[in-house]
């Protein structure tokens, strides 16, 4: 008998079998019957949340995520609420939405949240978590939904699902792994034990490289641990010492920084050259700096 997904169509979206969008009435019936169903929503029907607390997104990080989405698709579905017959507002996942637009996706997998279904949603997610056929990523995503959409703390969530808080925290940490590793874990190419070892590595690039070695060489968790220990034991190259900057450099950074909400950084190399780095959130901030310079 084929294994039934514990999240309805759920994380099957990862492999391309999210439920397609049908008529509005059909969609409402589906969501009411299964709040954990994943629905494919056309991107032109999705709008950002005007109350999104995150005002700026790192362009370089977005492009990296877009590259991952082009290769792997959306790992974690968005959460939307229906605001019209063919209009959906983002509750969570705007960063994934922006990256998906850059990647050229025509539709996105999403959970559809009803305005008055908080208690029903919580019960449905908790019931799914308590089933035995969830993989580690499905479980982690379910925990994350309880936090994001039901406003539960890790302690409250642990009580709801009958697990220790440390267990909940360990599952949630899996979502910090690069998408490629999450997919490998979901498909059974690596184990949760492998994933926990990889979480101890700071570099995502090194995590991916070691994950590929685990899959290619069929490494055990112990073999991976020994490899990580050997990498940690290698002597690190001495980093070049940074000379103390003259006072004029600090005055310059402080003056320019008055026009921005971010610190201005100045670095100088041993030859006397260097870089001046300015982060800005709007063109208006640059105009303010230019006007100040013109008035000198």
Residue, then its C-alpha position, 0 to 999 in steps of 0.5 A: x500500500x502506498x504511504x499516505x502523506x500525513x500532511x494531506x498533499x502537504x510536503x508533497x509540494x516538494x516533489x511537485x504534487x501540490x493540489x492545483x487551484x480550482x474554483x473558489x468554492x472548491x478551494x474553500x471546501x478543501x481548506x476547511x476539510x484539511x487545513x494542512x493541505x498545500x495549494x498551488x497559487x498563481x503568483x499574480x494572485x499573491x500580494x505582499x502584506x503591507x504590515x510586513x515588519x521586515x522592511x528590507x531584504x538582502x539582494x545577494x541573499x535573495x539571489x542565492x535563494x532564487x538560484x536554490x528555488x530554480x534548482x529545487x523548487x520551494x521547500x517550505x510553502x508560503x502561508x496566505x490568507x484569501x482576501x478576494x475571489x482570486x487574491x491572496x495576502x502573504x502571512x509568512x514567506x515574503x522572502x520566498x515569494x520575492x525569490x520565487x519571482x526572481x526565479x520566474x515561477x508561475x505558481x507557488x505552493x501555499x497553506x491557505x489560512x482562514x480568518x477564524x480558524x486558529x483553533x482548528x488549525x492548531x488542532x489539525x497541525x498537532x494531530x498531524x505531528x502525532x502521526x508516525x509517518x511524518x519525516x523530520x522536515x515535515x515535523x519541523x515545518x509543522x512545529x514552525x507553523x504552530x509558532x508562526x500561525x498559532x502564536x505558540x512558544x516552544x514551551x507551549x508547543x512542546x506541551x501540546x505535542x507531548x514532546x520535550x522542549x529540547x526535542x522541539x528545538x532540535x527539529x526547528x534547527x533542521x530548517x536552518x540547513x541549506x535547502x539541498x540538505x533539507x531535501x536530502x534529509x526528506x528523501x532519506x539520503x541522509x539521516x537526522x543524525x547526519x543533519x545534526x552533525x552538519x548543523x555544527x558547521x558554520x559554513x553553508x558551503x562546507x555543509x553542502x560539500x560534506x552532505x555530498x560526501x555523505x551521500x556519495x560515500x555512504x558515510x555513517x554518522x560516526x564517519x561524518x563526525x570524524x571528518x568534521x573533527x579532522x577539519x576542526x583540528x587543521x591549523x587555520x591560516x593567520x589572518x592579516x592584522x588590521x592596522x589602527x585607522x587614523x582619526x580622520x577615517x573615523x570622523x569621515x565614517x561618523x559624518x557620512x553615517x549621519x545620513x543612514x540607519x546603518x554604520x559606515x565601515x572603513x577598512x585600510x590595507x597595508x599598502x594604504x588603500x582600502x574600502x568605504x562601505x555604505x549600506x542604505x535603505x532608500x534613494x532618499x538617504x543618498x539624496x540627503x548625503x548629496x545635498x549636504x555635500x553640495x551645500x559645503 
